[in-house]
Structures are given as C-alpha cells and as structure tokens.
Amino acid sequence: MFRIVRSVVYAVLHTELDQARADLDQAHTDLDRIRADLDQAYTDLIEARNEQIRALIDAGTASDSAIRAEGAVETLRAALGRATADTARAEGELHALRPELLLDTEDRAALRKLVHIARKQTARATRVYALFHQGALHSVHASVEAAESAAEAEGAPPDGWTAYTPGSGVPGAAEVVWRVQPLPLGGAA
C-alpha cells in the first residue's frame, strides 16, 4: 500500500536531513582539527625530547637541567595524553556518525521514490474512461487498461478490443456488448 507523504512532513524530513548533514560536516571538521592538534602535539613532543636530550648533553649531570627536562617531559606527556583522549573521542564520534551517513543515503533514496510516487499520484488527469455494457454506463476508470480489466472481470473476452478514432462514427449500443469511451474532465480538452 502506498502512503502519501505530505509536503509538511517532507519539509520536516528534508530539514532534519540537512541538519544531520551539517552535524556530520561539523564532526568531520572537528576530527580534522583534532588530528591536526595531535600531529602538532606529536611534533612538539619530538621537539621537546630533542630539547631534553640537548639539555642533558649541555648540562651534563647537573640536577637543575634534569629537573627542567623532566618537567618538560611531564608537560608534554600530559599534552600527549589530552591529544590522545581527544583523538579517541573524535574517532568514536566519527564511528558513531558513519552509520548515520549511510542511513542518510538510504533516506534520500526512499524520499526520492516517495516524491516520484506522490508526483505520479497528484498529476492531474485530463480524461476518464467510461465502460459501457450494451449501451448502459457500467463504470468509470482512470485508464483504458483499467476499464478493459473491469470488463474482462465481468466476462468480456480478453481479445477483440478495438480503438475508435475520435470523430469517427461509433457503432450503436446494441451492436457492441462492451465499449470503452474516453470522456474529458472539467476544462480539459
């Protein structure tokens, strides 16, 4: 069974989809920033270690140089720990957002299909097809095929349908057992 999606619901879905895309873009931006921070922290750590080595070589066994270097290492270790935690958090967010991205893709496909169905259903018909049985109106249908199927369900032979050109003479009602005739709707020609 088809469901018709109202334009308000479609607009809400579209807004939510745009918001989810914006959130995903923001998460990607945050992840890139955190990765850059991690790279910078790693570079700083390497530089600090190099400085520590140089300081140890320059200072020899002096305890004040060792204390300063140890403090720098602890500071860098703390920075590395924070950067590692930030990276883990960002990767967790990225991992959580990937299924949403896939769901967004599936949602877009479903919305396209629903919009297509809705457009087909809302297309304004310009004519209907009346089914006559021995000259009397039997039923009205949206298509010739639907009218012929209704007649066949009532016992009309599946073959033998002929099309009459508009403007040509139509056989009398007594001459034709089943007949489908197009009728224009409203102001349609």
C-alpha positions as a LaTeX table, in Angstrom:
\begin{tabular}{lrrr}
\hline
Residue & $x$ (\AA) & $y$ (\AA) & $z$ (\AA) \\
\hline
Met1 & 0.00 & 0.00 & 0.00 \\
Phe2 & 1.38 & 3.42 & $-0.87$ \\
Arg3 & 1.43 & 6.23 & 1.67 \\
Ile4 & 1.26 & 9.80 & 0.53 \\
Val5 & 3.88 & 11.95 & 2.22 \\
Arg6 & 2.50 & 15.41 & 2.92 \\
Ser7 & 4.61 & 18.35 & 1.91 \\
Val8 & 4.91 & 19.43 & 5.55 \\
Val9 & 6.30 & 16.03 & 6.53 \\
Tyr10 & 8.60 & 16.10 & 3.53 \\
Ala11 & 9.82 & 19.57 & 4.50 \\
Val12 & 10.48 & 18.40 & 8.08 \\
Leu13 & 12.33 & 15.34 & 6.80 \\
His14 & 14.32 & 17.50 & 4.43 \\
Thr15 & 15.20 & 19.93 & 7.26 \\
Glu16 & 16.25 & 17.05 & 9.52 \\
Leu17 & 18.36 & 15.61 & 6.70 \\
Asp18 & 20.08 & 18.96 & 6.15 \\
Gln19 & 20.72 & 19.26 & 9.91 \\
Ala20 & 22.18 & 15.74 & 10.04 \\
Arg21 & 24.44 & 16.58 & 7.10 \\
Ala22 & 25.56 & 19.79 & 8.82 \\
Asp23 & 26.27 & 17.84 & 12.03 \\
Leu24 & 28.27 & 15.29 & 10.07 \\
Asp25 & 30.25 & 18.02 & 8.31 \\
Gln26 & 30.94 & 19.65 & 11.69 \\
Ala27 & 32.10 & 16.30 & 13.12 \\
His28 & 34.44 & 15.85 & 10.14 \\
Thr29 & 35.81 & 19.38 & 10.68 \\
Asp30 & 36.30 & 18.70 & 14.39 \\
Leu31 & 38.05 & 15.42 & 13.63 \\
Asp32 & 40.38 & 17.11 & 11.16 \\
Arg33 & 41.18 & 19.81 & 13.75 \\
Ile34 & 41.86 & 17.21 & 16.44 \\
Arg35 & 44.09 & 15.23 & 14.10 \\
Ala36 & 46.00 & 18.41 & 13.28 \\
Asp37 & 46.32 & 19.12 & 17.01 \\
Leu38 & 47.55 & 15.57 & 17.58 \\
Asp39 & 50.12 & 15.93 & 14.81 \\
Gln40 & 51.23 & 19.22 & 16.31 \\
Ala41 & 51.43 & 17.67 & 19.79 \\
Tyr42 & 53.47 & 14.79 & 18.41 \\
Thr43 & 55.81 & 17.23 & 16.66 \\
Asp44 & 56.06 & 19.24 & 19.88 \\
Leu45 & 56.81 & 16.05 & 21.79 \\
Ile46 & 59.61 & 15.13 & 19.39 \\
Glu47 & 60.99 & 18.64 & 19.62 \\
Ala48 & 60.75 & 18.54 & 23.41 \\
Arg49 & 62.51 & 15.19 & 23.55 \\
Asn50 & 65.24 & 16.58 & 21.30 \\
Glu51 & 65.47 & 19.63 & 23.53 \\
Gln52 & 65.64 & 17.35 & 26.56 \\
Ile53 & 68.47 & 15.36 & 25.01 \\
Arg54 & 70.32 & 18.54 & 24.08 \\
Ala55 & 69.75 & 19.90 & 27.57 \\
Leu56 & 71.07 & 16.72 & 29.14 \\
Ile57 & 74.13 & 16.78 & 26.91 \\
Asp58 & 74.70 & 20.50 & 27.54 \\
Ala59 & 74.10 & 20.33 & 31.26 \\
Gly60 & 75.77 & 17.03 & 31.79 \\
Thr61 & 74.77 & 15.73 & 35.15 \\
Ala62 & 73.50 & 18.99 & 36.57 \\
Ser63 & 70.35 & 18.30 & 38.54 \\
Asp64 & 68.60 & 21.57 & 37.70 \\
Ser65 & 68.77 & 20.74 & 33.96 \\
Ala66 & 67.42 & 17.26 & 34.65 \\
Ile67 & 64.55 & 18.66 & 36.70 \\
Arg68 & 63.63 & 21.13 & 33.95 \\
Ala69 & 63.79 & 18.42 & 31.31 \\
Glu70 & 61.69 & 16.08 & 33.41 \\
Gly71 & 59.11 & 18.83 & 33.91 \\
Ala72 & 59.01 & 19.44 & 30.16 \\
Val73 & 58.56 & 15.73 & 29.52 \\
Glu74 & 55.71 & 15.57 & 32.04 \\
Thr75 & 54.07 & 18.57 & 30.43 \\
Leu76 & 54.40 & 17.00 & 27.02 \\
Arg77 & 53.16 & 13.67 & 28.30 \\
Ala78 & 50.11 & 15.43 & 29.72 \\
Ala79 & 49.60 & 17.20 & 26.36 \\
Leu80 & 50.01 & 13.92 & 24.53 \\
Gly81 & 47.51 & 12.27 & 26.88 \\
Arg82 & 44.98 & 15.05 & 26.24 \\
Ala83 & 45.58 & 14.84 & 22.48 \\
Thr84 & 45.22 & 11.05 & 22.57 \\
Ala85 & 41.97 & 11.35 & 24.53 \\
Asp86 & 40.67 & 13.99 & 22.10 \\
Thr87 & 41.59 & 11.78 & 19.16 \\
Ala88 & 39.88 & 8.76 & 20.69 \\
Arg89 & 36.76 & 10.83 & 21.37 \\
Ala90 & 36.74 & 12.20 & 17.81 \\
Glu91 & 37.24 & 8.74 & 16.32 \\
Gly92 & 34.37 & 7.47 & 18.47 \\
Glu93 & 32.16 & 10.29 & 17.18 \\
Leu94 & 33.23 & 9.53 & 13.62 \\
His95 & 32.45 & 5.85 & 14.15 \\
Ala96 & 29.02 & 6.80 & 15.51 \\
Leu97 & 28.31 & 9.18 & 12.61 \\
Arg98 & 29.23 & 6.78 & 9.79 \\
Pro99 & 26.00 & 4.71 & 10.17 \\
Glu100 & 24.03 & 7.99 & 10.13 \\
Leu101 & 25.68 & 8.91 & 6.84 \\
Leu102 & 24.67 & 5.54 & 5.39 \\
Leu103 & 21.16 & 5.99 & 6.79 \\
Asp104 & 21.03 & 9.46 & 5.22 \\
Thr105 & 21.85 & 7.90 & 1.84 \\
Glu106 & 19.08 & 5.32 & 2.27 \\
Asp107 & 16.68 & 8.07 & 3.42 \\
Arg108 & 17.45 & 10.16 & 0.36 \\
Ala109 & 16.70 & 7.19 & $-1.93$ \\
Ala110 & 13.42 & 6.49 & $-0.09$ \\
Leu111 & 12.44 & 10.18 & $-0.25$ \\
Arg112 & 13.17 & 10.32 & $-3.98$ \\
Lys113 & 10.93 & 7.29 & $-4.50$ \\
Leu114 & 8.15 & 8.78 & $-2.35$ \\
Val115 & 8.37 & 12.11 & $-4.18$ \\
His116 & 8.18 & 10.26 & $-7.50$ \\
Ile117 & 5.11 & 8.31 & $-6.33$ \\
Ala118 & 3.48 & 11.44 & $-4.94$ \\
Arg119 & 4.06 & 13.32 & $-8.18$ \\
Lys120 & 2.55 & 10.49 & $-10.18$ \\
Gln121 & $-0.48$ & 10.39 & $-7.89$ \\
Thr122 & $-1.01$ & 14.14 & $-7.91$ \\
Ala123 & $-0.67$ & 14.50 & $-11.68$ \\
Arg124 & $-3.99$ & 15.93 & $-12.83$ \\
Ala125 & $-5.94$ & 13.59 & $-15.07$ \\
Thr126 & $-7.34$ & 15.18 & $-18.23$ \\
Arg127 & $-9.84$ & 12.45 & $-19.01$ \\
Val128 & $-11.57$ & 9.36 & $-17.67$ \\
Tyr129 & $-12.66$ & 6.24 & $-19.49$ \\
Ala130 & $-16.29$ & 5.17 & $-19.28$ \\
Leu131 & $-17.08$ & 1.47 & $-19.64$ \\
Phe132 & $-20.43$ & 0.77 & $-21.29$ \\
His133 & $-22.19$ & $-2.61$ & $-21.27$ \\
Gln134 & $-24.79$ & $-2.93$ & $-24.06$ \\
Gly135 & $-25.03$ & 0.85 & $-24.25$ \\
Ala136 & $-25.54$ & 1.43 & $-20.50$ \\
Leu137 & $-22.85$ & 3.02 & $-18.32$ \\
His138 & $-21.18$ & 0.26 & $-16.29$ \\
Ser139 & $-18.25$ & 2.08 & $-14.59$ \\
Val140 & $-15.70$ & 4.90 & $-14.91$ \\
His141 & $-11.90$ & 4.30 & $-14.84$ \\
Ala142 & $-8.66$ & 6.29 & $-14.85$ \\
Ser143 & $-7.17$ & 4.35 & $-17.79$ \\
Val144 & $-8.24$ & 2.27 & $-20.76$ \\
Glu145 & $-6.41$ & $-0.71$ & $-19.29$ \\
Ala146 & $-8.35$ & $-0.44$ & $-16.04$ \\
Ala147 & $-11.66$ & $-0.26$ & $-17.93$ \\
Glu148 & $-10.78$ & $-3.28$ & $-20.09$ \\
Ser149 & $-9.71$ & $-5.24$ & $-17.00$ \\
Ala150 & $-13.05$ & $-4.46$ & $-15.32$ \\
Ala151 & $-14.93$ & $-5.63$ & $-18.39$ \\
Glu152 & $-12.87$ & $-8.81$ & $-18.57$ \\
Ala153 & $-13.59$ & $-9.46$ & $-14.89$ \\
Glu154 & $-17.31$ & $-9.27$ & $-15.79$ \\
Gly155 & $-16.89$ & $-11.84$ & $-18.58$ \\
Ala156 & $-15.85$ & $-9.81$ & $-21.63$ \\
Pro157 & $-13.42$ & $-11.66$ & $-23.92$ \\
Pro158 & $-9.80$ & $-10.50$ & $-23.40$ \\
Asp159 & $-9.27$ & $-10.07$ & $-27.13$ \\
Gly160 & $-11.36$ & $-8.19$ & $-29.61$ \\
Trp161 & $-10.94$ & $-4.70$ & $-28.16$ \\
Thr162 & $-10.74$ & $-2.09$ & $-30.88$ \\
Ala163 & $-9.97$ & 1.58 & $-30.68$ \\
Tyr164 & $-12.29$ & 4.11 & $-32.26$ \\
Thr165 & $-10.78$ & 7.26 & $-33.66$ \\
Pro166 & $-12.24$ & 10.43 & $-32.15$ \\
Gly167 & $-14.69$ & 11.95 & $-34.58$ \\
Ser168 & $-15.38$ & 8.66 & $-36.35$ \\
Gly169 & $-18.77$ & 7.07 & $-36.17$ \\
Val170 & $-19.30$ & 4.90 & $-33.10$ \\
Pro171 & $-21.38$ & 1.72 & $-33.62$ \\
Gly172 & $-24.78$ & 1.70 & $-31.95$ \\
Ala173 & $-25.14$ & 0.45 & $-28.38$ \\
Ala174 & $-26.93$ & $-2.72$ & $-29.48$ \\
Glu175 & $-24.08$ & $-3.62$ & $-31.84$ \\
Val176 & $-21.32$ & $-3.59$ & $-29.15$ \\
Val177 & $-21.60$ & $-5.57$ & $-25.90$ \\
Trp178 & $-18.67$ & $-3.85$ & $-24.14$ \\
Arg179 & $-17.30$ & $-0.44$ & $-25.09$ \\
Val180 & $-14.71$ & 1.94 & $-23.55$ \\
Gln181 & $-15.14$ & 5.60 & $-24.36$ \\
Pro182 & $-12.81$ & 8.44 & $-23.28$ \\
Leu183 & $-14.51$ & 11.42 & $-21.66$ \\
Pro184 & $-12.73$ & 14.75 & $-21.00$ \\
Leu185 & $-12.66$ & 16.07 & $-17.41$ \\
Gly186 & $-13.58$ & 19.60 & $-16.35$ \\
Gly187 & $-11.96$ & 22.19 & $-18.59$ \\
Ala188 & $-9.67$ & 19.60 & $-20.25$ \\
Ala189 & $-9.93$ & 19.06 & $-23.97$ \\
\hline
\end{tabular}
